[in-house]
């Protein structure tokens, strides 16, 4: 009986010793320097396990977040990227100290959908000739509609408004090109060449007739003597 009680007490003391030992977290700060966070004197009753306890403390200081605002993307938009792929947006949260750590990558989809619905950003699919295969701006969008890939992008509000404005203008056709004789001649629209008495086209002045390609000579009857 006493032995069993001592074993339980030893296990409890060991558990509390582990909790008291892991009382500091080191992470990369926004200035690219290691930052230390003191967790204080932790005990096992603070959370179901020590991992959950650390996450709770990091959430209290906004180092880890469940979700983010679209304004955070707008403020930290890479100036060299007019179009920011959704895959690169997700990777930035795991590579750059400027962004908070996320509990779930699905939060990226929710942020993009909320930004499109509020008109803060646009969600587009890049096509050829500078056009977008899909253009979602100031319309209701859910996280299920957002795809994280290299093909799908987000653009700023200013670029989205400029693109929509250009799309509402009539298409300007290029001016007609002058017709150059002998080049790209349309047989339907071009007048027929002048013909001689026999109906054959007259060759250009000074041009030599090719006996192989020209008409066959006419055979005249022999005169009888």
MDAnalysis code that builds the backbone (N, CA, C; Angstrom):
import MDAnalysis as mda
import numpy as np

u = mda.Universe.empty(675, n_residues=225, atom_resindex=np.repeat(np.arange(225), 3), trajectory=True)
u.add_TopologyAttr("name", ["N", "CA", "C"] * 225)
u.add_TopologyAttr("resid", np.arange(1, 226))
u.add_TopologyAttr("resname", ["UNK", "UNK", "UNK", "UNK", "UNK", "UNK", "UNK", "UNK", "UNK", "UNK", "UNK", "UNK", "UNK", "UNK", "UNK", "UNK", "UNK", "UNK", "UNK", "UNK", "UNK", "UNK", "UNK", "UNK", "UNK", "UNK", "UNK", "UNK", "UNK", "UNK", "UNK", "UNK", "UNK", "UNK", "UNK", "UNK", "UNK", "UNK", "UNK", "UNK", "UNK", "UNK", "UNK", "UNK", "UNK", "UNK", "UNK", "UNK", "UNK", "UNK", "UNK", "UNK", "UNK", "UNK", "UNK", "UNK", "UNK", "UNK", "UNK", "UNK", "UNK", "UNK", "UNK", "UNK", "UNK", "UNK", "UNK", "UNK", "UNK", "UNK", "UNK", "UNK", "UNK", "UNK", "UNK", "UNK", "UNK", "UNK", "UNK", "UNK", "UNK", "UNK", "UNK", "UNK", "UNK", "UNK", "UNK", "UNK", "UNK", "UNK", "UNK", "UNK", "UNK", "UNK", "UNK", "UNK", "UNK", "UNK", "UNK", "UNK", "UNK", "UNK", "UNK", "UNK", "UNK", "UNK", "UNK", "UNK", "UNK", "UNK", "UNK", "UNK", "UNK", "UNK", "UNK", "UNK", "UNK", "UNK", "UNK", "UNK", "UNK", "UNK", "UNK", "UNK", "UNK", "UNK", "UNK", "UNK", "UNK", "UNK", "UNK", "UNK", "UNK", "UNK", "UNK", "UNK", "UNK", "UNK", "UNK", "UNK", "UNK", "UNK", "UNK", "UNK", "UNK", "UNK", "UNK", "UNK", "UNK", "UNK", "UNK", "UNK", "UNK", "UNK", "UNK", "UNK", "UNK", "UNK", "UNK", "UNK", "UNK", "UNK", "UNK", "UNK", "UNK", "UNK", "UNK", "UNK", "UNK", "UNK", "UNK", "UNK", "UNK", "UNK", "UNK", "UNK", "UNK", "UNK", "UNK", "UNK", "UNK", "UNK", "UNK", "UNK", "UNK", "UNK", "UNK", "UNK", "UNK", "UNK", "UNK", "UNK", "UNK", "UNK", "UNK", "UNK", "UNK", "UNK", "UNK", "UNK", "UNK", "UNK", "UNK", "UNK", "UNK", "UNK", "UNK", "UNK", "UNK", "UNK", "UNK", "UNK", "UNK", "UNK", "UNK", "UNK", "UNK", "UNK", "UNK", "UNK", "UNK", "UNK", "UNK", "UNK", "UNK"])
u.atoms.positions = np.array([
    [0.822, -1.200, 0.000],
    [0.000, 0.000, 0.000],
    [0.858, 1.253, 0.000],
    [1.837, 1.291, 0.869],
    [2.723, 2.449, 0.939],
    [3.585, 2.554, -0.314],
    [3.982, 1.385, -0.856],
    [4.790, 1.382, -2.078],
    [4.005, 1.976, -3.252],
    [2.744, 1.605, -3.358],
    [1.926, 2.148, -4.447],
    [1.754, 3.654, -4.330],
    [1.566, 4.148, -3.123],
    [1.428, 5.582, -2.932],
    [2.711, 6.321, -3.291],
    [3.846, 5.725, -2.944],
    [5.128, 6.364, -3.278],
    [5.357, 6.417, -4.789],
    [4.936, 5.367, -5.480],
    [5.088, 5.361, -6.945],
    [4.222, 6.444, -7.576],
    [3.001, 6.606, -7.145],
    [2.120, 7.649, -7.670],
    [2.684, 9.028, -7.396],
    [3.228, 9.192, -6.182],
    [3.795, 10.492, -5.833],
    [5.020, 10.805, -6.686],
    [5.837, 9.774, -6.932],
    [7.038, 9.985, -7.751],
    [6.656, 10.356, -9.193],
    [5.639, 9.716, -9.733],
    [5.181, 10.053, -11.087],
    [4.642, 11.469, -11.155],
    [3.912, 11.870, -10.133],
    [3.365, 13.224, -10.102],
    [4.474, 14.265, -9.992],
    [5.452, 13.986, -9.167],
    [6.561, 14.927, -9.017],
    [7.381, 15.029, -10.304],
    [7.537, 13.900, -10.983],
    [8.283, 13.916, -12.246],
    [7.543, 14.724, -13.300],
    [6.249, 14.573, -13.345],
    [5.438, 15.327, -14.310],
    [5.541, 16.828, -14.049],
    [5.438, 17.224, -12.795],
    [5.518, 18.648, -12.476],
    [6.918, 19.195, -12.729],
    [7.924, 18.359, -12.548],
    [9.299, 18.804, -12.822],
    [9.501, 19.093, -14.300],
    [8.903, 18.260, -15.145],
    [9.007, 18.494, -16.591],
    [8.312, 19.806, -16.959],
    [7.143, 20.054, -16.409],
    [6.420, 21.292, -16.698],
    [7.203, 22.511, -16.243],
    [7.847, 22.416, -15.097],
    [8.619, 23.554, -14.597],
    [9.899, 23.757, -15.391],
    [10.420, 22.686, -15.999],
    [11.683, 22.793, -16.748],
    [11.494, 23.509, -18.084],
    [10.393, 23.226, -18.780],
    [10.140, 23.840, -20.094],
    [9.331, 25.133, -19.891],
    [10.037, 26.164, -19.522],
    [9.377, 27.433, -19.208],
    [9.839, 28.578, -20.096],
    [10.549, 28.269, -21.194],
    [10.989, 29.282, -22.142],
    [10.796, 28.763, -23.568],
    [10.387, 29.673, -24.431],
    [10.220, 29.357, -25.862],
    [11.075, 30.332, -26.653],
    [11.880, 29.809, -27.583],
    [12.713, 30.635, -28.461],
    [12.150, 30.568, -29.875],
    [11.984, 31.731, -30.477],
    [11.476, 31.795, -31.848],
    [12.082, 32.987, -32.562],
    [11.913, 33.003, -33.894],
    [12.480, 34.075, -34.706],
    [11.567, 35.282, -34.657],
    [12.103, 36.424, -34.215],
    [11.320, 37.638, -34.115],
    [11.223, 38.384, -35.428],
    [10.442, 39.466, -35.461],
    [10.246, 40.240, -36.674],
    [11.503, 40.966, -37.125],
    [12.472, 41.129, -36.231],
    [13.736, 41.760, -36.590],
    [14.797, 40.737, -36.977],
    [14.347, 39.495, -37.262],
    [15.242, 38.398, -37.663],
    [16.230, 38.025, -36.563],
    [15.879, 38.292, -35.336],
    [16.687, 37.872, -34.200],
    [15.871, 36.932, -33.324],
    [16.581, 36.073, -32.609],
    [15.910, 35.100, -31.764],
    [15.242, 35.820, -30.593],
    [13.991, 35.480, -30.376],
    [13.219, 36.088, -29.295],
    [12.854, 35.008, -28.281],
    [12.994, 35.333, -27.008],
    [12.687, 34.389, -25.940],
    [11.424, 34.839, -25.220],
    [10.545, 33.895, -24.965],
    [9.295, 34.164, -24.251],
    [9.291, 33.332, -22.981],
    [9.171, 34.011, -21.860],
    [9.155, 33.341, -20.568],
    [7.725, 32.880, -20.262],
    [7.541, 31.586, -20.072],
    [6.223, 31.026, -19.797],
    [5.865, 31.052, -18.320],
    [6.822, 31.458, -17.483],
    [6.552, 31.512, -16.055],
    [6.625, 30.129, -15.413],
    [6.083, 30.026, -14.210],
    [6.073, 28.753, -13.491],
    [4.826, 27.964, -13.875],
    [5.013, 27.080, -14.832],
    [3.878, 26.304, -15.338],
    [3.634, 25.089, -14.454],
    [2.386, 24.606, -14.504],
    [2.048, 23.380, -13.782],
    [1.066, 22.588, -14.637],
    [0.920, 21.338, -14.369],
    [0.163, 20.421, -15.221],
    [-1.329, 20.727, -15.279],
    [-1.836, 21.476, -14.335],
    [-3.266, 21.795, -14.348],
    [-3.614, 22.956, -15.288],
    [-2.595, 23.578, -15.910],
    [-2.838, 24.728, -16.783],
    [-3.406, 24.316, -18.135],
    [-3.165, 23.095, -18.588],
    [-3.662, 22.614, -19.884],
    [-3.606, 21.092, -19.869],
    [-4.191, 20.514, -20.920],
    [-4.217, 19.054, -20.973],
    [-2.835, 18.466, -21.211],
    [-1.951, 19.211, -21.886],
    [-0.565, 18.782, -22.077],
    [0.292, 20.023, -22.254],
    [1.599, 19.815, -22.254],
    [2.515, 20.951, -22.293],
    [2.513, 21.636, -23.659],
    [2.234, 20.885, -24.741],
    [2.169, 21.490, -26.068],
    [1.009, 22.481, -26.144],
    [-0.121, 22.067, -25.634],
    [-1.277, 22.957, -25.642],
    [-1.040, 24.185, -24.775],
    [-0.324, 23.991, -23.691],
    [0.000, 25.122, -22.827],
    [0.872, 26.139, -23.548],
    [1.875, 25.655, -24.274],
    [2.761, 26.562, -25.007],
    [1.986, 27.301, -26.097],
    [1.105, 26.595, -26.823],
    [0.302, 27.235, -27.860],
    [-0.609, 28.315, -27.279],
    [-1.191, 28.027, -26.127],
    [-2.053, 29.022, -25.488],
    [-1.285, 30.288, -25.129],
    [-0.064, 30.113, -24.626],
    [0.739, 31.270, -24.264],
    [1.175, 32.068, -25.494],
    [1.492, 31.355, -26.590],
    [1.881, 32.049, -27.818],
    [0.696, 32.782, -28.445],
    [-0.492, 32.250, -28.270],
    [-1.680, 32.934, -28.769],
    [-1.987, 34.178, -27.944],
    [-1.641, 34.150, -26.676],
    [-1.877, 35.319, -25.829],
    [-1.026, 36.512, -26.240],
    [0.139, 36.244, -26.837],
    [1.022, 37.325, -27.284],
    [0.973, 37.501, -28.797],
    [-0.040, 36.892, -29.459],
    [-0.280, 37.028, -30.907],
    [0.844, 36.477, -31.766],
    [1.628, 35.587, -31.235],
    [2.633, 34.917, -32.059],
    [1.994, 33.781, -32.866],
    [0.952, 33.210, -32.366],
    [0.174, 32.186, -33.061],
    [-1.272, 32.660, -33.089],
    [-1.884, 32.556, -34.275],
    [-3.258, 33.035, -34.431],
    [-4.089, 32.005, -35.187],
    [-5.383, 32.018, -34.881],
    [-6.304, 31.135, -35.593],
    [-6.674, 31.693, -36.957],
    [-6.732, 32.984, -37.070],
    [-7.085, 33.635, -38.325],
    [-6.446, 35.002, -38.417],
    [-6.447, 35.586, -39.623],
    [-5.816, 36.874, -39.845],
    [-6.758, 37.751, -40.657],
    [-6.480, 39.035, -40.663],
    [-7.273, 39.991, -41.414],
    [-6.688, 40.170, -42.815],
    [-7.531, 40.418, -43.821],
    [-6.992, 40.704, -45.161],
    [-6.098, 41.933, -45.185],
    [-6.292, 42.858, -44.244],
    [-5.431, 44.039, -44.195],
    [-3.977, 43.675, -43.954],
    [-3.746, 42.551, -43.268],
    [-2.370, 42.124, -43.036],
    [-1.686, 41.777, -44.359],
    [-2.419, 41.174, -45.282],
    [-1.850, 40.875, -46.594],
    [-1.584, 42.150, -47.379],
    [-2.503, 43.107, -47.290],
    [-2.337, 44.366, -48.023],
    [-1.132, 45.144, -47.494],
    [-0.969, 45.176, -46.180],
    [0.149, 45.937, -45.596],
    [1.501, 45.310, -45.904],
    [1.537, 43.994, -46.032],
    [2.818, 43.302, -46.254],
    [2.924, 42.757, -47.677],
    [2.263, 43.407, -48.625],
    [2.285, 42.956, -50.016],
    [3.679, 43.162, -50.607],
    [4.267, 42.141, -51.234],
    [5.576, 42.327, -51.877],
    [5.473, 43.351, -52.999],
    [6.245, 44.425, -52.970],
    [6.092, 45.486, -53.976],
    [6.418, 45.036, -55.390],
    [7.188, 43.970, -55.543],
    [7.571, 43.510, -56.882],
    [6.576, 42.527, -57.480],
    [5.482, 42.225, -56.786],
    [4.526, 41.232, -57.262],
    [3.165, 41.896, -57.507],
    [2.830, 42.199, -58.778],
    [1.467, 42.683, -59.052],
    [0.434, 41.588, -58.839],
    [0.855, 40.345, -58.998],
    [-0.012, 39.194, -58.750],
    [0.706, 38.270, -57.766],
    [0.044, 37.950, -56.690],
    [0.625, 37.152, -55.612],
    [-0.091, 35.806, -55.606],
    [0.625, 34.738, -55.937],
    [-0.012, 33.423, -55.987],
    [-0.432, 32.987, -54.585],
    [-1.531, 32.271, -54.521],
    [-2.033, 31.836, -53.219],
    [-1.066, 30.864, -52.540],
    [-0.308, 30.123, -53.318],
    [0.695, 29.226, -52.722],
    [1.809, 30.036, -52.059],
    [2.243, 31.112, -52.708],
    [3.280, 31.955, -52.119],
    [2.767, 32.676, -50.876],
    [1.485, 33.031, -50.876],
    [0.907, 33.649, -49.681],
    [0.959, 32.690, -48.506],
    [0.578, 31.451, -48.746],
    [0.613, 30.465, -47.671],
    [2.041, 30.239, -47.186],
    [2.992, 30.118, -48.112],
    [4.380, 29.847, -47.727],
    [4.987, 30.998, -46.938],
    [4.515, 32.219, -47.186],
    [5.071, 33.378, -46.474],
    [4.814, 33.290, -44.980],
    [3.699, 32.696, -44.582],
    [3.386, 32.585, -43.157],
    [4.282, 31.575, -42.445],
    [4.939, 30.719, -43.194],
    [5.837, 29.730, -42.591],
    [7.304, 30.068, -42.825],
    [7.551, 31.175, -43.557],
    [8.938, 31.531, -43.863],
    [9.326, 32.912, -43.356],
    [8.381, 33.844, -43.296],
    [8.715, 35.219, -42.932],
    [8.301, 35.506, -41.498],
    [9.175, 36.133, -40.709],
    [8.796, 36.496, -39.329],
    [7.838, 37.671, -39.265],
    [7.569, 38.319, -40.401],
    [6.617, 39.428, -40.407],
    [5.183, 38.951, -40.218],
    [4.934, 37.687, -40.516],
    [3.588, 37.145, -40.411],
    [3.476, 36.273, -39.160],
    [2.305, 36.257, -38.559],
    [2.113, 35.376, -37.394],
    [2.035, 33.912, -37.806],
    [2.298, 33.026, -36.846],
    [2.144, 31.600, -37.101],
    [0.658, 31.253, -37.060],
    [0.256, 30.354, -37.939],
    [-1.146, 29.977, -38.027],
    [-1.346, 28.570, -37.485],
    [-2.451, 28.389, -36.794],
    [-2.774, 27.054, -36.307],
    [-3.137, 26.117, -37.442],
    [-3.719, 26.650, -38.504],
    [-4.143, 25.829, -39.636],
    [-3.931, 26.609, -40.926],
    [-3.404, 25.964, -41.980],
    [-3.254, 26.670, -43.267],
    [-4.583, 27.020, -43.910],
    [-5.685, 26.418, -43.455],
    [-6.997, 26.746, -43.996],
    [-7.375, 28.196, -43.703],
    [-6.718, 28.796, -42.723],
    [-7.002, 30.195, -42.411],
    [-6.666, 31.111, -43.581],
    [-5.710, 30.707, -44.433],
    [-5.366, 31.498, -45.610],
    [-6.567, 31.605, -46.546],
    [-7.252, 30.489, -46.768],
    [-8.419, 30.504, -47.648],
    [-9.520, 31.403, -47.095],
    [-9.737, 31.330, -45.804],
    [-10.776, 32.162, -45.189],
    [-10.432, 33.645, -45.308],
    [-9.156, 33.983, -45.154],
    [-8.734, 35.378, -45.260],
    [-8.927, 35.901, -46.674],
    [-8.536, 35.118, -47.676],
    [-8.697, 35.539, -49.070],
    [-10.171, 35.697, -49.416],
    [-10.992, 34.746, -48.993],
    [-12.428, 34.826, -49.280],
    [-13.044, 36.066, -48.637],
    [-12.647, 36.381, -47.407],
    [-13.187, 37.562, -46.729],
    [-12.706, 38.841, -47.394],
    [-11.457, 38.862, -47.851],
    [-10.939, 40.045, -48.525],
    [-11.614, 40.305, -49.856],
    [-11.934, 39.234, -50.596],
    [-12.642, 39.395, -51.874],
    [-14.063, 39.893, -51.633],
    [-14.735, 39.319, -50.655],
    [-16.115, 39.731, -50.358],
    [-16.189, 41.183, -49.906],
    [-15.168, 41.659, -49.189],
    [-15.160, 43.036, -48.699],
    [-14.574, 44.024, -49.699],
    [-14.071, 43.540, -50.832],
    [-13.490, 44.430, -51.830],
    [-12.101, 44.918, -51.489],
    [-11.376, 44.211, -50.631],
    [-10.017, 44.611, -50.274],
    [-8.980, 44.031, -51.227],
    [-9.245, 42.861, -51.775],
    [-8.373, 42.210, -52.741],
    [-9.260, 41.508, -53.768],
    [-8.641, 40.987, -54.813],
    [-9.351, 40.210, -55.832],
    [-8.674, 38.859, -55.975],
    [-9.461, 37.862, -56.290],
    [-8.987, 36.482, -56.471],
    [-9.144, 36.140, -57.949],
    [-8.016, 35.875, -58.628],
    [-8.028, 35.735, -60.080],
    [-7.233, 34.507, -60.492],
    [-7.545, 34.046, -61.696],
    [-6.774, 32.994, -62.341],
    [-6.122, 33.555, -63.579],
    [-4.827, 33.408, -63.707],
    [-4.081, 34.043, -64.798],
    [-4.294, 33.280, -66.095],
    [-4.592, 34.033, -67.155],
    [-4.703, 33.478, -68.493],
    [-3.700, 34.195, -69.394],
    [-3.762, 33.921, -70.681],
    [-2.836, 34.552, -71.595],
    [-3.248, 35.967, -71.954],
    [-2.321, 36.706, -72.618],
    [-2.572, 38.058, -73.120],
    [-2.957, 39.037, -72.019],
    [-2.490, 38.829, -70.795],
    [-2.770, 39.749, -69.710],
    [-4.183, 39.706, -69.192],
    [-4.961, 38.717, -69.549],
    [-6.330, 38.598, -69.072],
    [-6.406, 37.542, -67.980],
    [-7.503, 37.569, -67.239],
    [-7.706, 36.630, -66.147],
    [-8.797, 35.628, -66.518],
    [-8.478, 34.375, -66.310],
    [-9.438, 33.316, -66.610],
    [-10.617, 33.387, -65.659],
    [-10.354, 33.744, -64.414],
    [-11.401, 33.949, -63.412],
    [-11.115, 35.266, -62.708],
    [-12.152, 36.083, -62.512],
    [-11.984, 37.381, -61.883],
    [-13.058, 37.530, -60.814],
    [-12.639, 37.470, -59.547],
    [-13.546, 37.561, -58.410],
    [-13.178, 38.788, -57.586],
    [-14.082, 39.744, -57.567],
    [-13.822, 40.995, -56.848],
    [-15.159, 41.580, -56.413],
    [-15.234, 41.916, -55.133],
    [-16.448, 42.483, -54.549],
    [-17.655, 41.576, -54.775],
    [-17.445, 40.298, -54.590],
    [-18.525, 39.328, -54.679],
    [-18.355, 38.297, -53.566],
    [-19.448, 37.674, -53.193],
    [-19.405, 36.716, -52.090],
    [-18.565, 35.510, -52.484],
    [-17.605, 35.189, -51.632],
    [-16.703, 34.059, -51.865],
    [-16.503, 33.331, -50.542],
    [-16.454, 32.014, -50.593],
    [-16.221, 31.201, -49.401],
    [-14.851, 30.558, -49.480],
    [-14.412, 30.029, -48.361],
    [-13.100, 29.374, -48.329],
    [-13.060, 28.137, -49.221],
    [-14.219, 27.517, -49.474],
    [-14.262, 26.353, -50.356],
    [-14.024, 26.732, -51.810],
    [-14.214, 28.018, -52.141],
    [-13.996, 28.479, -53.513],
    [-12.548, 28.864, -53.772],
    [-11.734, 28.924, -52.748],
    [-10.351, 29.376, -52.876],
    [-9.434, 28.170, -53.014],
    [-8.559, 28.247, -53.993],
    [-7.582, 27.175, -54.244],
    [-6.175, 27.698, -53.971],
    [-5.406, 26.930, -53.236],
    [-4.015, 27.293, -52.949],
    [-3.123, 26.596, -53.975],
    [-2.638, 27.357, -54.943],
    [-1.818, 26.799, -56.013],
    [-1.039, 27.931, -56.672],
    [-0.161, 27.566, -57.608],
    [0.603, 28.558, -58.347],
    [-0.243, 29.227, -59.424],
    [-1.326, 28.595, -59.850],
    [-2.150, 29.128, -60.926],
    [-3.120, 30.200, -60.458],
    [-3.513, 30.166, -59.195],
    [-4.466, 31.145, -58.675],
    [-3.713, 32.237, -57.918],
    [-4.178, 33.483, -58.094],
    [-3.470, 34.634, -57.541],
    [-4.448, 35.586, -56.857],
    [-3.882, 36.487, -56.079],
    [-4.630, 37.620, -55.548],
    [-3.963, 38.884, -56.055],
    [-4.773, 39.925, -56.288],
    [-4.261, 41.216, -56.719],
    [-4.868, 42.287, -55.815],
    [-4.245, 43.440, -55.802],
    [-4.691, 44.520, -54.919],
    [-6.002, 45.126, -55.428],
    [-6.630, 45.890, -54.563],
    [-7.881, 46.557, -54.917],
    [-7.682, 47.509, -56.081],
    [-6.571, 48.244, -56.084],
    [-6.310, 49.208, -57.151],
    [-6.154, 48.510, -58.503],
    [-5.412, 47.412, -58.540],
    [-5.242, 46.685, -59.794],
    [-6.554, 46.053, -60.249],
    [-7.354, 45.595, -59.302],
    [-8.638, 44.996, -59.662],
    [-9.575, 46.040, -60.263],
    [-9.631, 47.236, -59.681],
    [-10.490, 48.280, -60.222],
    [-10.012, 48.736, -61.602],
    [-8.693, 48.813, -61.782],
    [-8.165, 49.210, -63.092],
    [-8.477, 48.145, -64.144],
    [-8.356, 46.880, -63.777],
    [-8.660, 45.802, -64.728],
    [-10.143, 45.800, -65.089],
    [-10.996, 45.972, -64.119],
    [-12.431, 46.001, -64.393],
    [-12.799, 47.208, -65.250],
    [-12.142, 48.337, -65.036],
    [-12.414, 49.524, -65.841],
    [-11.998, 49.310, -67.293],
    [-10.857, 48.680, -67.506],
    [-10.428, 48.408, -68.878],
    [-11.365, 47.435, -69.565],
    [-11.900, 46.495, -68.822],
    [-12.775, 45.503, -69.432],
    [-14.097, 46.070, -69.875],
    [-14.523, 47.208, -69.323],
    [-15.799, 47.813, -69.698],
    [-15.680, 48.711, -70.910],
    [-14.475, 48.974, -71.395],
    [-14.298, 49.840, -72.546],
    [-14.406, 49.032, -73.833],
    [-14.859, 49.683, -74.934],
    [-14.942, 48.942, -76.197],
    [-13.571, 48.568, -76.702],
    [-13.524, 47.505, -77.432],
    [-12.262, 47.020, -77.972],
    [-11.857, 47.883, -79.150],
    [-10.641, 48.395, -79.161],
    [-10.137, 49.206, -80.242],
    [-9.480, 48.311, -81.282],
    [-10.059, 48.318, -82.499],
    [-9.489, 47.500, -83.557],
    [-8.277, 48.193, -84.150],
    [-7.258, 47.442, -84.568],
    [-6.076, 48.067, -85.173],
    [-6.430, 48.676, -86.517],
    [-5.756, 49.762, -86.950],
    [-6.055, 50.387, -88.249],
    [-5.724, 49.450, -89.389],
    [-6.460, 49.637, -90.501],
    [-6.237, 48.784, -91.670],
    [-4.867, 49.054, -92.254],
    [-4.194, 48.004, -92.653],
    [-2.871, 48.117, -93.243],
    [-2.996, 48.396, -94.739],
    [-2.158, 49.293, -95.300],
    [-2.225, 49.551, -96.742],
    [-1.812, 48.322, -97.532],
    [-2.451, 48.175, -98.700],
    [-2.175, 47.017, -99.544],
    [-0.958, 47.287, -100.391],
    [-0.006, 46.398, -100.345],
    [1.208, 46.516, -101.143],
    [1.075, 45.593, -102.343],
    [1.233, 46.101, -103.586],
    [1.086, 45.241, -104.766],
    [2.061, 44.076, -104.728],
    [1.510, 42.902, -105.022],
    [2.358, 41.719, -105.074],
    [2.534, 41.028, -103.755],
    [1.996, 41.608, -102.574],
    [2.165, 41.022, -101.255],
    [0.805, 40.889, -100.611],
    [0.476, 39.661, -100.192],
    [-0.793, 39.394, -99.504],
    [-1.988, 39.881, -100.319],
    [-2.035, 39.543, -101.549],
    [-3.116, 39.962, -102.424],
    [-4.309, 39.058, -102.207],
    [-5.472, 39.646, -102.011],
    [-6.707, 38.886, -101.849],
    [-7.360, 38.755, -103.218],
    [-7.476, 37.553, -103.765],
    [-8.023, 37.414, -105.115],
    [-9.475, 37.830, -105.190],
    [-10.199, 37.851, -104.065],
    [-11.609, 38.209, -104.121],
    [-11.792, 39.708, -104.202],
    [-10.997, 40.459, -103.397],
    [-11.184, 41.893, -103.322],
    [-10.364, 42.659, -104.336],
    [-9.312, 42.044, -104.943],
    [-8.446, 42.734, -105.874],
    [-9.028, 42.657, -107.283],
    [-8.933, 43.742, -108.076],
    [-9.448, 43.696, -109.458],
    [-8.658, 42.721, -110.303],
    [-9.343, 42.200, -111.317],
    [-8.698, 41.237, -112.213],
    [-7.696, 41.944, -113.091],
    [-6.600, 41.285, -113.449],
    [-5.592, 41.913, -114.309],
    [-6.154, 42.146, -115.706],
    [-5.641, 43.122, -116.430],
    [-6.111, 43.380, -117.805],
    [-5.826, 42.199, -118.706],
    [-6.708, 41.993, -119.638],
    [-6.583, 40.849, -120.563],
    [-6.460, 41.329, -121.983],
    [-5.914, 40.531, -122.800],
    [-5.800, 40.811, -124.234],
    [-7.047, 40.396, -124.980],
    [-6.907, 40.364, -126.314],
    [-8.049, 40.004, -127.150],
    [-8.485, 38.566, -126.931],
    [-7.552, 37.705, -126.701],
    [-7.868, 36.282, -126.518],
    [-8.369, 35.963, -125.129],
    [-8.406, 36.953, -124.185],
    [-8.859, 36.715, -122.823],
    [-7.764, 36.341, -121.869],
    [-6.533, 36.155, -122.330],
    [-5.407, 35.793, -121.462],
    [-4.820, 37.052, -120.867],
    [-4.293, 36.941, -119.689],
    [-3.681, 38.087, -119.032],
    [-2.447, 38.511, -119.757],
    [-2.271, 39.816, -119.952],
    [-1.089, 40.320, -120.620],
    [0.083, 40.276, -119.676],
    [1.220, 39.768, -120.050],
    [2.400, 39.765, -119.178],
    [2.922, 41.164, -119.019],
    [3.639, 41.441, -117.912],
    [4.242, 42.754, -117.715],
    [5.198, 43.098, -118.823],
    [5.351, 44.385, -119.052],
    [6.248, 44.853, -120.111],
    [7.665, 44.432, -119.800],
    [8.332, 43.880, -120.810],
    [9.719, 43.467, -120.630],
    [9.870, 42.105, -120.021],
    [8.780, 41.449, -119.628],
    [8.896, 40.127, -119.026],
    [9.092, 39.086, -120.100],
    [9.897, 38.115, -119.847],
    [10.177, 37.014, -120.746],
    [9.215, 35.877, -120.494],
    [8.615, 35.380, -121.563],
    [7.692, 34.252, -121.426],
    [8.449, 32.965, -121.262],
    [7.948, 32.108, -120.460],
    [8.573, 30.804, -120.208],
    [7.876, 29.779, -121.074],
    [8.587, 29.172, -122.007],
    [7.916, 28.199, -122.889],
    [7.411, 26.990, -122.135],
    [8.002, 26.689, -120.981],
    [7.556, 25.512, -120.240],
    [6.255, 25.789, -119.521],
    [6.099, 27.024, -118.999],
    [4.915, 27.334, -118.236],
    [3.857, 28.065, -119.029],
    [4.187, 28.632, -120.235],
    [3.236, 29.387, -121.036],
    [2.350, 28.467, -121.853],
    [1.443, 29.047, -122.646],
    [0.541, 28.219, -123.488],
    [1.283, 27.489, -124.594],
    [0.788, 26.379, -124.997],
    [1.408, 25.597, -126.069],
    [1.251, 26.319, -127.399],
    [2.243, 26.248, -128.274],
    [2.143, 26.925, -129.590],
    [1.035, 26.305, -130.439],
    [0.384, 27.161, -131.241],
    [-0.693, 26.707, -132.101],
    [-0.118, 26.091, -133.359],
    [-0.552, 24.884, -133.714],
    [-0.077, 24.176, -134.906],
    [-0.892, 24.633, -136.119],
    [-0.262, 25.315, -137.083],
    [-0.931, 25.781, -138.284],
    [-0.918, 24.699, -139.357],
    [-1.942, 24.628, -140.179],
    [-1.930, 23.612, -141.253],
    [-0.902, 23.949, -142.322],
    [-0.307, 22.916, -142.891],
    [0.697, 23.115, -143.950],
    [0.027, 23.513, -145.250],
    [0.668, 24.441, -145.936],
    [0.124, 24.876, -147.243],
    [0.442, 23.820, -148.312],
    [-0.520, 23.517, -149.153],
    [-0.326, 22.559, -150.254],
    [0.223, 23.264, -151.489],
    [1.211, 22.658, -152.120],
    [1.809, 23.248, -153.314],
    [1.409, 22.432, -154.510],
])
